[in-house]
Amino acid sequence: MEVIVARSTESAVKLASTIMADAIRAKPNLVLGLASGRTMEAVYVELARMHRQEYLDFSLVRTFNLDEYIGLGPDHRNSYRYYMNYNLFNNVNIDKRNTHLPNGLAEDTELESAMYDQAIKEAGGIDIQLLGIGRDGHIGFNEPLSSLASRTRAKCLTPETIEQNSPLFEHPEDMPRRAFTMGVGTILEARNILMLVTGSSKADVLAQAVEGPVTSMITASALQLHPHVVVVADEKAAAKLQGRAYYDWVFQNEPKWAAYRNI
């Protein structure tokens, strides 16, 4: 796992966005795993800017999102399909037929989950999976105690996640209690993983995920088992990392990061 500590939140967003953009330029038909949530909104603004001003081409890109609320259709303002259309897909030249999220209205959740994993497999697997991290250490909606070998499935959300996300709903009591999520095992099959973490509220959990034991209580800690993970954090999120000096040394001395040091 490589950890890059950016000078500011804005630099962290720009760095993560640039890594993704460079990957798209290197492989125009890239398969991207995407995340939702407030941390990612700035990433999608930056990618849309790169499309407009730097001709970043999404025409052949295929995407698979981490999760979707069960019970919400694509036109619901709090569905992640709506979120992705609003924040990214409507603002770049992507073919929406190549953008995939679980169907929140699927009647058979087990079949929908199996079909989603199969669709990822048929696309050739995910080249880069973008992740955030929840305050309890979850990735996707893999809440604490999720199996580290889990596949895409329907998952009951914890009271903590409901408390954190429900204010985003016009009527907080209407927030679904279940969601589809890629499993930890599904996520770990991506060839590369990019996790963006910002803000002081994530400092403790980031340190646990990166430097603590691998445990189902912090599902993000399973990323320690993956050979190609890059974590981009701002100064506030990185405040509790014990290995900070080494992470900085690697960033300054590893040749592949040379083009990113002035971001």
C-alpha positions in Angstrom: 0.0 0.0 0.0 1.4 3.4 -1.0 0.2 6.5 0.9 0.5 10.0 -0.6 -0.2 12.9 1.7 -1.2 16.0 -0.2 -0.7 19.5 1.0 -4.4 20.4 1.0 -7.8 18.8 0.4 -7.8 20.5 -3.0 -4.4 19.0 -3.9 -5.6 15.6 -2.7 -8.6 15.8 -5.0 -6.5 17.0 -8.0 -3.9 14.3 -7.4 -6.5 11.5 -7.3 -8.3 12.9 -10.3 -5.1 13.1 -12.3 -4.2 9.5 -11.5 -7.6 8.5 -12.9 -7.3 10.8 -15.9 -3.8 9.5 -16.8 -5.2 5.9 -16.6 -8.0 6.8 -19.0 -5.6 8.3 -21.5 -3.3 5.3 -21.3 -6.3 2.9 -21.8 -9.3 4.6 -23.4 -11.6 1.7 -22.7 -10.7 1.6 -19.1 -13.1 -0.1 -16.7 -13.6 2.2 -13.7 -15.0 1.3 -10.4 -16.7 4.4 -9.0 -17.8 5.6 -5.5 -20.4 8.1 -4.4 -20.6 10.4 -1.4 -19.5 13.9 -0.5 -15.8 13.2 -0.8 -16.2 12.2 -4.4 -18.2 15.2 -5.6 -15.0 17.3 -6.0 -13.3 14.5 -7.9 -16.2 14.4 -10.4 -16.1 18.1 -10.8 -12.4 17.9 -11.6 -12.9 15.1 -14.1 -15.6 17.0 -15.9 -13.3 20.0 -16.0 -10.6 17.9 -17.6 -13.1 16.7 -20.1 -14.1 20.2 -21.1 -10.7 21.9 -21.0 -8.2 19.1 -21.6 -10.2 16.8 -23.9 -10.3 13.9 -21.5 -12.3 11.3 -23.5 -14.8 9.1 -21.7 -16.4 7.7 -24.9 -15.1 4.2 -24.4 -14.9 4.1 -20.6 -17.0 1.6 -18.8 -18.0 2.1 -15.1 -19.3 0.0 -12.2 -20.4 1.7 -9.0 -19.9 0.3 -5.6 -23.4 0.4 -4.3 -27.0 1.5 -4.6 -29.9 1.9 -2.1 -32.5 -0.8 -2.2 -35.9 0.6 -2.9 -34.8 3.7 -4.8 -35.3 4.0 -8.5 -32.9 5.8 -10.9 -34.9 9.0 -10.8 -35.0 9.3 -7.1 -32.8 12.3 -6.0 -31.1 10.2 -3.4 -30.3 7.2 -5.6 -26.7 6.7 -6.5 -27.7 6.5 -10.2 -29.1 10.0 -9.9 -26.0 11.1 -8.1 -23.7 9.7 -10.8 -25.7 11.2 -13.6 -25.8 14.6 -11.9 -22.2 14.7 -10.7 -20.4 13.0 -13.6 -22.2 11.2 -16.4 -24.2 14.1 -17.6 -21.1 16.3 -17.7 -18.8 14.1 -19.8 -19.1 12.2 -23.1 -19.6 8.8 -21.6 -22.1 6.3 -23.1 -24.6 5.7 -20.3 -25.1 2.2 -21.6 -21.6 1.6 -20.4 -22.4 2.8 -16.8 -23.5 0.3 -14.3 -25.1 0.3 -10.9 -27.2 -2.3 -9.1 -30.9 -1.9 -9.8 -32.3 -0.6 -6.5 -35.8 -1.8 -7.5 -34.8 -5.4 -8.3 -37.3 -7.8 -6.8 -34.7 -10.6 -6.5 -31.8 -9.2 -4.6 -29.7 -12.4 -4.8 -30.1 -12.6 -8.6 -29.4 -8.9 -9.0 -26.2 -9.3 -7.0 -25.0 -12.3 -8.9 -25.7 -10.6 -12.2 -23.7 -7.6 -11.1 -20.6 -9.6 -10.3 -21.1 -11.5 -13.6 -21.3 -8.2 -15.5 -18.0 -7.0 -14.0 -16.4 -10.3 -15.0 -17.7 -10.0 -18.6 -16.3 -6.5 -18.8 -12.8 -8.0 -18.1 -12.7 -6.9 -14.4 -12.2 -3.4 -12.9 -8.9 -1.7 -13.8 -9.1 1.0 -11.1 -11.5 1.0 -8.2 -12.1 4.4 -6.6 -12.9 4.3 -2.9 -13.7 6.5 0.0 -13.8 5.3 3.6 -16.7 5.6 6.1 -16.1 6.9 9.6 -16.4 3.3 10.9 -13.9 2.0 8.3 -16.3 0.6 5.8 -15.7 0.6 2.0 -18.8 0.5 -0.2 -21.5 -0.5 2.2 -19.4 -3.3 3.7 -20.3 -2.4 7.3 -18.2 -3.6 10.3 -18.2 -7.4 10.6 -18.7 -7.9 6.8 -16.8 -10.9 5.5 -13.6 -10.0 3.9 -14.4 -12.6 1.2 -17.9 -11.2 0.5 -19.4 -10.7 -3.0 -21.9 -8.2 -4.2 -25.0 -8.6 -2.1 -27.8 -6.9 -0.2 -26.6 -5.5 3.1 -28.4 -4.1 6.1 -27.0 -0.7 7.0 -25.9 0.1 10.6 -27.6 2.7 12.7 -24.3 4.8 12.4 -24.5 4.8 8.6 -28.2 5.7 8.7 -27.5 8.5 11.1 -24.6 9.8 8.9 -26.5 9.6 5.5 -30.1 10.3 6.4 -29.7 14.1 6.7 -29.1 14.0 2.9 -32.7 13.0 2.4 -35.5 15.5 2.4 -37.3 13.3 4.9 -34.5 11.6 6.9 -36.9 8.8 8.0 -37.3 7.8 4.4 -33.7 6.7 4.0 -33.6 3.0 3.1 -32.2 0.5 5.6 -30.7 -1.8 3.1 -28.4 -1.3 0.1 -26.6 -3.3 -2.6 -22.9 -3.2 -2.3 -19.9 -4.8 -4.0 -18.4 -7.2 -1.5 -14.9 -6.8 0.0 -13.9 -9.8 -2.1 -15.3 -8.2 -5.2 -13.4 -4.9 -4.5 -10.2 -6.8 -3.9 -10.4 -8.3 -7.4 -9.8 -4.9 -9.0 -6.4 -4.6 -10.6 -5.7 -1.3 -8.9 -7.4 0.5 -6.0 -7.3 4.3 -5.4 -8.7 5.5 -2.0 -9.2 9.2 -1.4 -9.6 10.3 2.2 -10.0 13.9 3.5 -10.8 15.6 6.7 -9.9 15.2 10.4 -12.9 13.1 11.0 -11.3 10.3 9.1 -7.8 10.5 10.7 -8.4 7.7 13.3 -10.0 5.3 11.0 -7.5 5.8 8.2 -4.7 5.0 10.5 -6.5 1.8 11.6 -7.2 0.8 8.0 -3.6 1.4 6.8 -1.5 0.5 9.8 -3.7 -1.5 12.1 -4.6 -5.2 12.0 -6.6 -6.7 9.2 -10.1 -7.1 10.7 -13.7 -7.3 9.6 -14.4 -4.5 12.1 -12.6 -2.1 9.7 -13.3 -3.5 6.3 -11.0 -1.0 4.6 -8.1 -2.8 6.4 -8.5 -5.6 3.9 -6.9 -3.3 1.4 -3.6 -4.2 3.1 -3.9 -7.6 1.3 -4.0 -6.0 -2.2 -0.8 -5.6 -4.1 -1.7 -2.3 -5.9 -3.4 0.2 -3.6 -2.7 4.0 -3.5 -4.2 6.0 -0.7 -4.3 9.8 -1.3 -5.0 11.8 1.9 -4.9 15.4 2.9 -2.9 16.6 5.9 -5.9 16.4 8.3 -6.8 12.8 7.4 -3.1 11.8 7.6 -2.6 13.3 11.1 -2.6 9.9 12.9 -0.4 7.9 10.5 2.7 6.6 12.2 4.6 5.9 9.0 4.1 9.4 7.6 7.9 10.1 7.2 8.4 6.9 5.1 5.3 7.6 3.0 6.6 11.1 2.2 10.1 9.7 1.4 8.7 7.1 -1.1 6.6 9.8 -2.8 9.6 12.0 -3.2 11.9 9.2 -4.4 9.8 6.8 -6.4 10.2 7.7 -10.1 6.6 6.9 -11.0 5.4 9.8 -8.8 7.7 12.4 -10.3 5.0 14.0 -12.5 2.6 14.3 -9.5 4.8 16.0 -7.0 3.9 19.6 -7.9 0.1 19.0 -7.8 
